[in-house]
Structures are given as C-alpha cells and as structure tokens.
C-alpha cells in the first residue's frame, strides 16, 4: 500500500510539472507538444504494462475488445478520442491563454466525479470526505467568482473527462491496459501531426527538449505502476 501511495504522489507531482511543458518547449506549438507526448507516453506505458501484467494479459484484453463486437469497439474508441482531446487541451491551453480555465476544470473534475458516484453508484461520503468536498467546492466557487466567466475549456475538462472514466468503469476496463491501448491508438494520429513540420528534427537537434519528453515517460511509468498497485488484489 505504501508503495502505491508513494507512486501515486509521484505521478501527481509529475502531472503538475507536465503543465509547464508547453512553455519549456517553445517555439514548438501546444499541438506539437501534444504530438510529441503521445509516443513517449505510449512507450512508457507499454514498458510498465509488459512489466506489471505481461504480454499475455495485454493480448487477452485486446482480444476481449475485438470479440465484444462493433458496439464495444465504438464505445472504446469514443473514450480514446475523449481522453486524447483532454491530452491535447492540457498541452495547448497554457500557451493559448486558457491555462487557468483548464486548471479550474481539473478542480471541478473530482467534484463532478463525486456527484457521478453518488447518483450512479449510490456511494456515500464519510464526514471527513464531506468536509474535504465542501472546502474544494468553496475554493472552486471562489475562483469562478473571481474569473466572472465559465470557459469552454473548463467545461471540456469537467464535463467530458468524467464521461471517459464512467464509460471505462461500465466496460470493466482495467486502468493500465485501457490507457495503454488508448495511447497506442492515438500514436499514429500524433505521428501524422508531426509529419508535415520540422518538430522531430528540432527536438533531435536541441538537447533542452529531451528532459521533458523523458519526464513524460517517467510519469506514465509511475502512473501505471500506481494504478497497478491500487488494482492488484491484496
């Protein structure tokens, strides 16, 4: 349990640092950073998946989706597009004036998930959880009051990200296997985005771009390991 908590904390710290990548990697655009991030994430998650669950489990998961029929495959692909759009927005927003709005969406996101859990799964909160939820809601309400508006970027995160998680739970998709396949499917699209420009050559020529991409892979491995530790039977 301690290992899972430590890895989860590490993944959250790296997740926060990821928000600065678009600034560090200028003059590459936010979309370019997104396109670079997808293959790096896919590689990191595949290493973690092969280590944690093995190739046979990954193949079995892919086969289960294939045998599930076109409705199951379509539902999975819709989730892949959803999470891909979130990854893109996360890289695009900080360098296009939507950074605070996306951050607000991420503050609202867990509140929406609590609401979903209460209404859909009939879950109940303890006293400390209720107090924490009230504090979080008050903080978000204050930020929205200060901003005086509700951005489309905020709504994109808090409105669509829960749909991804709810659909994956409904499909009984393991977190590590599901996200690994998501990134695998997104990688060809990312490479297509990179093909017309000189971004790969620019990254290869300047060493300052390498640490952020390596950190992306590290985040994926720590996230994947923490997810595996949380989901593994005791």
DAUR-V713676 format. One record per run of one state. SS is the DSSP state (~ for helix, > for strand, _ for the rest). FROM is the first residue (numbers start at 1). TO is the last residue. If there is no record, write none. Layout:
# DAUR-V713676
SS_FROM_TO + SS_FROM_TO
This chain:
# DAUR-V713676
__1_1 + ~_2_18 + __19_20 + ~_21_24 + __25_29 + ~_30_52 + __53_54 + ~_55_67 + __68_69 + ~_70_95 + __96_98 + ~_99_120 + __121_126 + ~_127_147 + __148_151 + ~_152_170 + __171_174 + ~_175_195 + __196_198 + ~_199_205 + __206_206 + ~_207_231 + __232_234
